[in-house]
Amino acid sequence: MKLLITGATGFIGRHLVSRLLEEGCSVSATTRSAADAKSLSQRGVNTTQIDLLLTNDLQSLVRGQDCVIHCAAHVGLWGPKLLYQNLNTQLTKRLLEAAIQSGVRKFIYMSCANVVLNDPAPIENAIEDMAICHQDSLRYAQSKAHAEQLVLSSSSGSLSTIALRPALVWGSGDMIDRQIGPAANRGQFGWFGDGRYPYSTCYIGNLCEAILQVLIRNVPSGAFFIRDAEQMNLREFLSARLQAGGYKVPTLSIPLAVAWPLARFTENGWNYLPLKGEPPLVREAVRTMGYPLTVSINKAENAFDYRARYSVAEGMAAIEMGANKSLNIS
């Protein structure tokens, strides 16, 4: 099976490339830097060094591929609206058009559970036909939701389109390692409320297994939530994940009644004043992490027999092992 992966050097893409190579797939990938291209090539990946936003010839990139797995995205919770539109929505549209014109048979879009976020309120046991995000203040969720709509509406007799919606994806190199853990060590990360509310998560190994099943099975076009088998509360999960990575567990807690207006205030400051960097708190972060969010996997179970191969404990053990190796701890 010949596969093209965009975003192959990102957190999800990097793990996915390894899993697909293990399965003997012929993997092609895009990258913007020469160093990343060299690293991928050394692993046996057919690499094209290219800026996907600048090229006018995506057809050449996807021609001859059996499937396109589109992981590339701007994943931050703050940035210009145009950045989200260009990288998350318009690029997806252009890749879809190229796939259709080149006769690709399957297009897998890496969506996220956040596409069903709207007004600040608990979401429990979400199913795939819930309304998708329409809130301008949630730029990441909204852009991913719009891109997902483009993907699903492009389904045809010759092109199967699947959007996978993993819950909070975690594993070595995740947002805990990149952002939350270092912030916690600096005393700059805390809980919204007490953080003890139900929250779905998805270990990267389980997400890769879901993608593999979608690749090898005749899966109907549509969106599918993916999560771990266990349902935990957010504080319990993040505390365990921080400890597994060797980070401090915060005790700071911000009342939700304070967090939302404070986030709006800081956003306004960065929007209208010449302030550097990113605001310390934004509404999308409050909406994403401040309320219960659990999802149902019944549809994925029925469509391609999805099962979480790895437990949360196994995922945590893998992270601890990697952390110990990096510290030369036997």
N, C-alpha and C positions, 0 to 999 in steps of 0.2 A: 504494500500500500504506500502510495506516494503522498506525502503530507507537507503543506506549507504552514509554518507557525509564524505569526507576527508577535512582537513583544517577547521573543525567545530569551532575552537576557533579563527580563523582569522576574519577580518572585515566582509567579505561577508558571511562566514560560520556561524558566530554567529547570524547575522540577519536572515539568511535562516532557521536555526534550529528553531528559535522562530516562524517564519511564518508557517513552516510545522507542528509544534506541534499544532498550532492553528487550522489547518485543520484536525487534528486527525490522522496524518500519524504516522506509527511506524518508528521512526528515530534511526538509529545506527550511531555512529561516532567514529573516531579515535583521540587519543590525546597522546602526549608524556609525559605529566607531571601528577603526581598523583592529584595535586590540580585541574587541568582542568578536569580530569576524574571525580572527586568528584562533581565539579560544574555542569557538564553536567548530571551526574546521578541524581542529585537532581532536575533537570528540567524534568526528565522522559525520558532521552536519554539512549539507550543501548550503553554503552561505552567500548571500548577496548583501553587500554593503550599500545601503541606500537610505535616503530620507523619504519615508512614505508620503509625507505631506508635500514634498516638492516634485516628485516624479510624475510624469504624465503618461507613463506606460506601465500601468499595473497589470495589463493583460499578459505581457511577457513574463511577469513574475509568477502568475498563477497558472499559466498554460502548462498542460500536461499533469497537473496535480489531481489526485482523486478527491482530496478534501482540503479546505482552508480552515485553520483554527485561528480565529482572530482574538488575540489576547492584548494587543497593544492598546494603551489608553493612558489618558492623564488621570491618575488615581487620587491625587490630592483633593482635600476638601476646601481649598481656597485657590483662587486664580481668576483671571479675566474670563468673562463669559465666552468670548470668541475662542479662547484656547480649548474649552470643553466642546464647543460646537465643531471646531475644525478637527481635533484629534479623536474625539469620542464618537461624534455623529457623522460628519461629512466623510471622514476617512472610511468609516464602515460602509457608507453608501457607495463610495467609489470602488471599494474592494468587492462588494456584492455585484456591481455592474460588470466588473472585470471577470468575476467568477462565472456569471451567466453567459457572457460573450465567449468565454474560453471553454465552456462545456464541463466545468467542475460539477461533480455529482452531489457533494455534501459541503455545507458551510456551517461550522460550529462557532457560535459567538459566545465569548466569555462575558456574560452579564453578571449580575449580583443581586442578592436578596434586597438590597436597598432600593431597587426600582419600584417597590410598593410603598415607600415612605411618602407621607404627605403631612397633614397636620400633626402636631405633637400629641400622640396618643399611643397606648399600647397596641401592639399587633401580635396576636397569638394564633398559632397554627395556621398561618397564611397559606392560601391555595393560589394556584397560578392565574385564576381569572379575576383576582382582585384588581381594582383600578390602579394604574401606574402613576408615578410621580408627575405632578404638574406644578410643583412649587418652584418659583424662580429663585428662592433663597437656597434651594438644595441643588446646586449646579451640577455636582457629580451625579447624583441619583437621577436627576432629570435628563441629563445628556445620555446616560446609559439606557434609560427607559426609551428615549426617542430612537436611539440606535437599535435597540431590541425590536421596536416596532418595525423598523425598516427591514430587519433581517427576516422576521416572521412573515411579513407581507410579501416577501420575494419568493416564498415557497411555490414550487410548481411541480409538474410531473417529472421534470428532468433535474430539479435541484431541491434537495432536502435541506431545510434550514432549522437548526436547533439552537436555542438560547439556554445556556446553563446558568442557574442563579444560585451560586454557592452562598451560604451564610458566611459570617466572619471567617475568612480563610487564614489559617495559621500554620506555622511550621518554621523551620530554620530559614532565616532571612526575611521574615514577615514584618508587618508594620510594628510589632512589638520590638523586634531587633532594630528596626530602622528609626523609630520615632518614640513610641511609648516608653520603652525601657530606658533609653538615655534620659528622657524627660523625667521619669520617675526617680532616677538617680540624682537628678538636679533639684528634686523637690518641686517639679513643675507639672506633675500629673496627679489628678485626684478623681474621686468618684462623683457622679451626679446623683444627688440623694444619697442613699447608702450603697447603691449599686447592686443590691440583692434582689434582682428580678430575673425571670426566665429569659434566656438568650440562646439562640441556636448558633452553633459554630461548625466549621468544616476543616478538618485536618487536610493538608495538601495531598497526602497520600490517598485519602478517600476521594478527593476531587479528581486526581489523575486516573483513578480506577473508573470513575463515572465517565470520564472522557473516553477512555479505552472501550468501555462497553458501548457507548454511542457510536464509536467508529466501526466496530465489528458487527453490530446488530442493525437490523432494518427498523430504525426508530422513526416514528411519525414526526413530522415537523411540529414544533411547538416549544414552549418554555417549560423548564423543569427546575424546581428547587432541589438543592443538594445540601446535606448536612451530616454531621456525626450522628451516631446512634443515640448517644447520651444527650439529655437535655439538662443543662446546668444553669445556675444563676451567673450573671456576668462577673460579679465580684469574685466568686469562687473560681471561675475559669481563669480570669486575668491574673489573679493572685498566683495560681499554680503556674501559669505560663511565665510570669515574671520571675518566679523562683527558679523555674527550670532553666531560664536563660542567665541566671545569676544577677538579676536586677532587684532593686529594692521594691518592696510592696508598699504603696502609699497608704496613708491614713487620712489625708486631706479629703474632705467631702464638701461639695458645693450644692446647696439646695436648688432644686429645679426651678423654683419660683424666682431665684436670683440668676441662674445660669442663662436662661433664654434672653432676658433683657440686657444682661451684661454682654452676651455674644453679639447682639444687635448693635450695642453701643460701640464695641471694639471694631466691628466691621465698618461702621460709619466713619470711625477715625481713620482707618486704612483706605477707605474709599475717597475721602475728601481732603486728607492731609498728606503731605509728602513724607510718610513714614516708611521706614525700610523693613524688609523681611515680610513676615506674615503675622496677622493678628494672633494673639495667644489663645483666643477662643472664638469660634464661629458657630453660627446656628446649625450648620449641617453636622458638626461634631456633637452638639447637644442632642439633635434629633436622632442621630445614628446610635449614640451610646447611652442616652439618658432614659430610654423607655424599653419595656419588654419588646422583644422581637423574636418570635419563633415561627418556624415554617414546617409545613407538612411535606413529606416525601412520598406520599401515596402514589402520585402520578409517575414519578421516576421508578418506583418499585414495580408498578404495573407495566410501564412501557419498555423498560430494559433491565428489569430485575435488579435494580440498584440495591446494593447492600454496603454498609460502611465496613470496609475490610479491616480498618485499624481502629482500636479503641482510643479514647482520649489519653488514657494512661500510657499506651504504647507510643503515641505521638510525643507525649511529654518526655518519655524515656529516651527517645531518639534525639530530642533537643538537648537533654542533659548530657548525653554521650558526646554530642558535638561540642558543647560548651566545655566539657572536661578536657577533650582533645585540644581545643584551642588554648587551654590554660596549662597543657602538659600535665594534667592530673590523671593518674592511672586508676 
